[in-house]
Amino acid sequence: MEADLRDALVAWQGGELPPGREEELRARLGGDADFRRAFAEEAWTLSLARVAQAPAPRWLALHEELGLAPSAQAPAQEQRDAALLTALRREAPRFVSVRWRRAAYGLMAAAAALILFVVIRPTRQAEADGKSPILAVVVQSENAVWKSGEPERFPVGAPLGASRLELVSGRASLMFTSGATLDFAGPADIDLLAMDRVMCREGRLRTKAPHGAEGFCVETPHGSVTDLGTELGISVTKDGQTSVAVFEGRAEVSLQMAGQHGVRSALLKAGDSAELIPATGEIRPESEGDFLSASTLHLPSLPVSSQYAETILAGKPRHYWRLDRENDGAIPDEIGNGPSLRLAGGARIERGETGRPNARFSGNNAPGALYLEAPLPMPAPSHAVEFWFVPESTGLMSLGALTSVENERRHLTLIEVGGNRPGHPPEAGVVRYLMRWPASSRGGMNIYTLPGAFPCQWHHLVAQQAGGDMQLFIDGRSAGTAQATAIPDGVACTVHFGCLAYRVGDEQAKLERVFSGCMAEIAIYDRLLTLEEVREHARLGGRGLP
């Protein structure tokens, strides 16, 4: 597919275009009949596919409203083409605006576009800054070659909004803000439509929807596969024939019947497979399709400079745990006779495939924590907490906390990743820094970052306060400031990393908001770090400003 047509379809679905691009595309749509015809055909196909897979299509109501007979066929290409041109001439706003799309839906005699607008409410909402929201993040790439000809067009860590991905060869893995993961191998042609929905024209896919991400849907040109909390494989050929295999859990498959409005469906359980045959409308049990093998998510190594530890020690932290070694469950403090951090539950020191060892947390599979056995006097009137972390999930996870000695459920300070900014839909990579005084289990002052602390990337974090003046830095850049009630000098607190709260003797299975990923280089200061220090520490770990 040529670049102009691809961009026009991305814009039509609500995606963002570079400045000036919409004017170029509008001009070509108005003056190039062949291009306009190709666009209208693709828009019609996408619309029919979306409508066919809608959970509860209101066919009769739509027929009545649109004036279509039950046997109405797709309008002629010339009719769609002319209606599209009329819409373009009548509407002047920017190409991707909701108003433009609505006008195009209404003026296209190709009723599918209007059906798409009526039946399926858009799940993508523009952010306040006008940018398309992030739907997924590239978390792994194995020799991926994209149709654009740019091998690194979608590098690991790249956030993706509504877009079209055409993979020529190799393999890539995405993690959606819903928590679902999608692996696919080239050749593949996929549209990202929402955080829980993709359109696959061709390719081999493997999806996994953990608890909380049920309902992830893969649409095909003639049907759909809905992941009901499963792991499954999907193979779509160029002619639309679809093979499905359920490896775990359940899935619902549906197939649009040719020449009618009926949708045939079937429920598959673990071990089942099926083939969807568009030509006959059959869902055949069992399939010999070529399904993608499972992939293992590999976290990158932290590329800290050999000068990193020396630089941190020169800054005179109160405590410094590198998290690169342990002795009988104790992680030594690099500062003289400072207290050791203890490993609890599934937390462990683990050497990756390459690079230095780090503290490894396995999330809900094996909940764990790092903690100090004795209370730590709050380093007031100012203090800073600094560490590195790499998440392997988009879920809400606690990174570190200072809590009340009397009740570990009452927080003084809490740092989390994966939460939602108030008033925003689910997002990936949002960090929250919370302060409360008196210590409490609710309320307090928060700083929320923009999405950016994405999975499968190391991130440098500094959270600090002086007299209640809060500052948060991510990867060497300021992420926000706030004013909270100051915590008095010398308040005793418990210290733990990797869960919402931990006390010796707690059952690991009951730990909450457990972290999944790795941590390294934890330092606590009884002063504020300067902006220059923050940037230098981030740079020595391979992040931040050059």
C-alpha positions, 0 to 999 in steps of 0.5 A: 500500500502506498504511503499516501493511502496508508496515511489517509486511512490512519487519519480517517480512523483518528490517527495523528498526521504530521503538520501539513500532511492533512492538506496534502492528502485532502488535495490529492483526494480532491484531484486524483480520481484513482486515489479517491477510489482506492481510499473509498474502497479501503474505507468501505472494507474496514467499515464492513469488517468493524460492523460485522464484528460489533457485539450487538449490531442493531441491523433493523434499526440501522436499515430503517434509519438509512433506508436500506432494504434487508437485501441491500448490497454494497453501493456501487464504487462510483456512488461511494467515490462521488459521495466522498468527494462531496464530503471533502468539498463541503468540509474545511476543517483539518483532515482528522477532525471528528466533524470531518469524519462525521460529515464523511460518514453521513455523505457517503452513500456507502452506509458502512461508514455511517454504520461504523459511527452509529454502532461502534462508539470510538474508543480513541479520545484525543488528549488535551494536547491534540495527540492520539492516545497511546494504545500499545508499546513495542516491547520486543523486536527480533530482526524486524523489517518493516515495509517502510524500509526502515529497520528501526521504524518501530524500535523497542520502547516506541509508543504506538497510537492508532496506526497501521503496521506492515511487517515484511519479515522478522518478529515483533511484540506489542504490549497494550495499555489494557495489559494484553500482549500481541506477538506477530511475525512477517509478513503481517498487515495489522491496524491498531484500532483501540487498546483492546482491538486490532484489525489483521488483514494478513499474518500470524499472531499470538495473543495473551490476555491476562486477568483484567484484559479479557475481551481483546479482539482481533478483527479479520476481513470477514470475522473476528476472534475475541480473547476471553482471558486466553492465550491463542494463535491466529493465522490470516491468509491474504484471501481472508481465511482464518485459522484459530487455536486456543492454547489456554482459556477460551475464545469466541470466533465469529464469521460474517455470512456472505450475502446476508447480515447473519454472523455465525459464532462459536466458542472455543476452549483450551485445546480447540482449533477452528477454521473460518471459511468466508466463501461458505460461511463455515466455522470448521472444527480443528485446523492445521494452520501454521501458528506462531510459537510462544515468545519469551519477554527479555528485559534489557540490561542496565548499561550503567557506566563504570563511573556510576557508583563512584559518582553516587558515592561522591554525592554522599547519600545516606544509604546506597544499595546497588542490588547487584549481590546478596549474602543469605538474603541480605543486600549490603549498604555501600555506605559504611555500616548501613543497614542491609535491604532484605529479600522477601518472597519471590524477590531475588538477585538475578543475573540477566542474559547479559550485563550485571545482576539486578533485583528481580521481581516476578509480579503476581507469579511470585510476589516479593519485596525488598525491605529494611528490618528496622525503622528508618528515621525520615531524612527531613527536612529534605530527602531524595529517593533515587533508583532505576527500574524496568517494568515488564507490565502495564499494570498498576505496580508499587515501586517503593514506599515509606510507611508508618511504623504503627501501621504499614498501610498508612503511607508517608510516601508512595511511588507507583507506575502504571496507574491512571491520571485522574480524568484520563483513560487507561495509559501506559507508563504513568508514574505517581509520586504521593506524599501524605502527612499525617500518614494515611491510607487515603488522600494526600498530594500527588504528581502524575507524569505523562506516559513515558515510563514504558515497559521493557526499558530502564528508567531513572527516577528521583522523587524528592521533597523539601518542606513539602515542596515535591519534585519528580524527575524521570530519565533526567527530566522534570516530571512535575512539582507540587506543594504538600504538607511537610513531614516533621523531622525524625518521623520513623518509617518502614521502607519497602520496595516492590509492593504497596506495603510489607511487614515481616511475616506477611503472606507473600500471596496477599501482597498488593500492587506487586512489581514485575520487572527489575530494580537497581541502584537505590539511593536515599539522600538527606538532601535534594539532588540538583538538576545537574546531578539528576541529569548526570546520574541518568546519563551515566545509566544510558538515559536522559539528556545527552 
